[in-house]
Amino acid sequence: MKFVSIVMESKSDYSVMSECSETLKKFGVPYELVISSAHRSLERTMQYVKESEAKGAQVYIAASGMAAHLAGALAAATSKPVLGVPMESGALKGEDALLSTVMMTAGMPVGTLAIGKSGAVNAAYLAIQIMALQDDELRVKLQEDRISKAKKVELDSSEIETIL
């Protein structure tokens, strides 16, 4: 079964990354959510990548703060797309995590999203877009979602707009 793997550095990331899993769920995209650390449990992380690839992981979403090496560790272990979500933490409020995630060595790409909740939601959308390349039903759901968002903007505007 094809699915998206969400890997969080720690349990404290769950409140933000639950937004990611809820977005995937809304589109009917299967996902797996685990906690594994690039620093505290590297062997577990590498073993997880091997096992999840064998089960059908198509895209990895990595959430971590501060030094944020999780996305890079995943990218080193797989040739599947890796999307990094920097978590807001520490004295730099996630800017350190953003820079750590975006500054990857050439040949080890990590798609880097925004810090925090909007990054988590957009990581889910980007994973869905990647999977939709091979799934017409998912592609249609994405198109319908875009149309729905556009209609919501028009409705919101019609409720408050004033034309001279």
Secondary structure, DSSP 8 states (H G I E B T S, - for coil): --EEEEEESSGGGHHHHHHHHHHHHHTT--EEEEE--TTT-HHHHHHHHHHHHHHTEEEEEEEEETT--HHHHHHHH-SS-EEEEEE--TTTTTHHHHHHHH---TTS--EE--SSHHHHHHHHHHHHHHHHTT-HHHHHHHHHHHHHHHHHHHHHHHHH----
